[in-house]
Amino acid sequence: MGTLIITGGAGFIGSNFVHLALAETADRVVVADSLTYAGNLESLAELESHPRFAFARVDIAERDAVRALFKEHRPTAVVNFAAESHVDRSIDDPAAFLRTNVGGTFELLEATRHHLQGLDPAARAAFRFLHVSTDEVYGSLGASGAFSETTAYAPNSPYAASKAGADHFVRAWRETYGLPTLLTNCSNNYGPYQFPEKLIPLMILNAAEAKPLPIYGDGGNVRDWLYVEDHCRALLLVLQRGELGEKYNVGGNSERTNLQVVDALCAALEKWKPAAANAALAARGLTSYAALKSFVKDRPGHDRRYAIDASKIRRELGFEPRYAFEAGLEATVRWYLEHAAWCESVQSGRYRRERLGLGETG
């Protein structure tokens, strides 16, 4: 039995990975999370009594806390999800992204380096450090092409720049100190436990309450969408079978414009919560979810298109997404409609689905 330290394990992708790791491995899982607004124990509530689960409230940018975590739990692997992740928030407060995404990754790498020095050769050879990153580090694409593992970095937002910086630290610690690192860059995730500031859960909850569905710019920005369970399965493959020092792009082969995503959400909502039976819509004199669509001022520096070339992970590790976009979206809509209590509990007084990231200066 190994021990996985999963940082950011109370967040969106992290909590989904925790559930999968406990279901499909024999490892102990130690979640380390500082429980900022987007990290919520409600996402792990059903695991509290699991014999292989433990939780530690840790800020990865705090050196002493991270070193103590390693000393107590003696991990055989680290999976780093911990990050400030919302582009709009990074425009409003870039310092927080620098601290957690770059500084926190540095502290984890250093803690790992010191931890490895105390292991015997066999344990050292078996250790893995998996850093989970984003396709946003590559910048913006034109109408064609896709990001590969050799695409040059060209981040355009404070969030993307902070993740790019973290990626470079991971690579440098591999090259300089020989750390057993693995790196993944994924496309846009969606699914259960995603904080409602992100596009898909925001639109689901707003539509259900007959609130406006704000679409940035002309709605033509394109993203490759990946169902979170598929992403987590890819990460488990990389952790178990990936070649040390390598990076793997993970995509869903599901490019959609933001407008197409919102239209698909409206269709899925019509199936599971028909507009005709929605009292909030009726109170506004509306008969369809599509009538809630509203085009708003675009985000500063909004990348036009992302697309992932995931041929490497498919060729080398045999990964294929199981969920087509429409099926994953329908499952997501159903989950949010059925988990209203979770949605309400995770939205603090600091965030009630208001617009962020306008980039205005005083």
N, C-alpha and C positions, 0 to 999 in steps of 0.2 A: 504494500500500500504506500503510495506516494502522498505528498502534501502539496496542493496547489494554493499559492497565494494569488487571489484574483482581486486586483485593485479596481476600484470603481464598480464593484460587483453589485451595488444597490442601484446602479443606474440602468438605463434602457438595455443596451446590448449586453452589458455585464450580467445583469440579473437573468436574462435569458440563457446566457452561457453557464451560469451557476446551476440552473435547473438541469440543463443538458449534461453537464459534467457529473453531477450526482446520479443521474439516471443511467449514464452509459460508461462510466469508469468506476473503479473501486477506490479512487483516491479520496483523501480528506480534502475538503474545500474550505479555505479560510478567506472570507471576504474582508477586505480592508477598504473602508470608504469613510470619507469625512462628512457624509450626509449633508451636502449643500442642497440647494433647492431642488435639483434634479435627481438626487440620490435619495431613495426612500425605502425604509425597511418594510413598508407595505408590500413591496415587490418580492420580498423574501419571506413573508409572514408564515407561509405554509411549511417552511423549512426549519423553523425554530427548534423543533424537537428531533430533527434528523441527526442520527448518531455520527455522521461524517461531516457535519456542517458547524462552522464557528464564525463569529463576527467580531471584528475589531474596528473601533472608530479611530481611524488614522488619517491624517493629512499627509499625503506623500511628499509634500514639500518640506516637512518637518523632519530633519535628519535623525534626531534622537528617537522619535517615534517609529520611524521606519527601521532603524537598526534594532530597536527592541522587538519589533514584530518579527524580524528574521531570527533573532536569537531565541524567541519563545517557540516559534512554530517550525523552524528548521525546514524550509521548503525544498522540494525537489524540482519545482518549476514555478515561474512567475508569469502571469498573464496580465498585461497592463492595459486596462480599459480606462483608467482614471484620467479624466480630462474635462476641462471646460469645452463645450462642444457646439454652442449655438452661434452662428455667424453674426446674427443681429446683436447679440450681447457683446461679442468681441469688438464690435464697432463702438459701442457705448463705454466699455470698460476693458481695453486691451491688456492692462496690467495684470488682471486676474488670470488671463490666458497665458501670459509669459510665466507667471509664477508657477502655476500648476502644470501646464503642458510641457514646458521646457525645464524649469527648476525641479519639478516633481519627478520627471523622467530621469534627470541627472541623479537625484538622490537614490532612486531605485537601482540604477545601474551601479552606483558606487556601493550600495548595500549588497548587491549581488556579488560584486567583485571581492569584497571583504568576506562574504559568506563562503565563497568558493575556496578561499585560501584555507579554510578550516575543514574541508571535506577530503576524504580519501580519494585516490585516483578514480575508482569505479564510480563513486557518487558524483564526482566532478564531471566525468564523461557523460553521465546520464542527465545532467541538469539542463534545463531549457529556460530561456527568457524570451517570451513572445510579446512583442510590442504591436498593438493594434492601432493602425492609422487610417488615413482617409485619402480618397482620390483628389480631394481639394488641393493637396500639395502640388499637383501638376499644373494648376492654373485652368485656363479656359481653352476649349477646342473650337474649331470652325465647324462648318456643316458636315465634315466627314472626318474619319480617323478615330482612333481610340488610344487611351493611355496604356502603355505597356510598362513593364518593370524597369525599362531603360529610358523612359521619358524623362527629360530634364525637369527639375522642379522650378515652378514659377508661381508661387502663392500670391493671391491677390487680396486676401482679407487678413486681418490680424489673427483670426482663428487658424486659417490655412498656414500662415507664416509660423505660428507657434507649433503646429503639428510638424511642419517641415523641419524646424529646428530640432524637435525631439527625434525625428527620424535620423537626422544627421548625427546626433549624439549616439544613438544606438549603433549606427554603422561604425562610428569612430571607436567606440568601446570594443567592438568586435575586432577591428583592425589593429588597435593599439594594445589592448589587454587580452585579446583572445576570448572574450566573453561568448558563451554559446547562445547567440541571439538569433531570433527569427523576426521577420517584419512583414506585416500585411497591410495593404491599402485597399479599402473597400469602397463600393459605391453607396448611394443613399439607402439606408436601412428603413424599414417600416415594420410594424407589428405590435404585439402586446407590450405594455409597460413603458411606452415612449412618452416622455413628458410633453404635455399639451402645447408647448411653444412651437413644436415642429409642424410642418405643413399638414401631414395627413391627420394626426390626432386633433390638431386645431380645427381643421375643416369639419371633421366628424362631429365634434362637440358643438361647434358653432351652428352647424346645420340642424342638429337635433333640437337646439334651442331657438331656431329661427333667427340667428344673428348673422350679420354679413359675412360673406366668404371672401376675404381680401386677397386678390391676386396681384402680385407685383408686376409692374410694367404692362407689357402686352400679353403676359402669360406664356410667352414662347420659350422661356428658359428650359433647357432639356437636362434631365438627369436619368441615370441608369438605376432602376429601383431593385432592391434586393430584400427579400423577406428575411427577417431577423433570424428565424430558425435555420434557414439555409446558410446564412453567414456563420452562425455558431457551429454548425457541422463542419464547415470549411476550416474554421479555426482549430477545432479539435483534430482534424486531419493534419494541419500544419504542425501543431504541437507534438503529435505522435509520430509523424512520418516525414516532416519537412527537413530539408537539408540545412544544417547550421550555416549561418551567414547569408542565407538566401532571403529574398523578399518575394511575396506572392500577391498579385492583384486578385481581388475577389469581386465579381460582378454578377448581376442577375439577368443579363441579356434582355433587359426590359426598359429601353429608352422611351420616355414619355415627356411631353411638355407639361409644365405646371397646369396649364388649362386642361389638357387631356386627363391629368390626374384628378382634378376637381370634378370634371364631368363624369369620370368613372365612379368617384365617390358618391356623387348625387344619384347615380343609377343603382349602386349597391344599397344606399340608404332607402331608396324607394322600395327595394325588395324586402328589407328587414324592418323598416319603420316607415310605412307608406305616408306620403305627404298628406293624403286625405284624412289620415287618422292623427295627424300631428296638430295638437291644439295650439301650440305656439305659432305655427305657420298660419293657421286659420285666424288667429287673433290679429295677424298683420295683413289679412286679406290676400294671402298668397296660396297658390295651389301646387307649387313645385319647389324642390330644393334649388334647382337651377336659377330661380328668380332671386336667390340670395347672392349670386356672384357679383363682386364689386372689384373693379380695377383701381389700384392705388399706386401712389408714387413708388418707383422702383427702389430697391436697396442700392446704396452706393457701392460701386465696384462689383456688381452682380455678374458672376461668370455666366456666359451664355449657354455653354454646353459641356457636359461631362459624358464620357463613355469609357467603359473598361474593356480592355482586351484580357480576358481571363484564360487564355489558352494554356499558359504555363501551369497553373494549378490543375487544370483539367488533364493535361498531358502527363504531368509528373505524379500527381496524387489522386487522379481519378474523380475529382470533384465535379458534380453537376447539380445545379439548383433543382429542388423538387417542386417548387411552387411557381407556376405561371403568375404573372402580375395580377390578373383578374381574380384568380383563386386566393392569392395571398391577401389582396385588398378586401375581398369579401369576408375572409376570416378575421381580418383586423377590424372591420366595421362591426361585426358581430361581437367581438371581444369588448370594444369600447361601449357599445350599447348595453352589454350585460355587466359591466363593471363600473357603473356610475359612482359607487361609493369610493372606489380607488381613485377615480378621476378627481373627485371633490377633495379627497384627503391630501392629495399630493400638490394641490394648487394653494400655495401659501398666500398671505396677504400681500406679498411682494410681487405676485404675478397673477393677473386675472385675464390673461389672453389679450392684453393691450399690445399695441404696435411698439416694437423696439427697433433700434439700429438705424435710425434715419440719418445719422452722421452729421447732425447739425452742430454748429459751433456758436458759442455765445459772443 
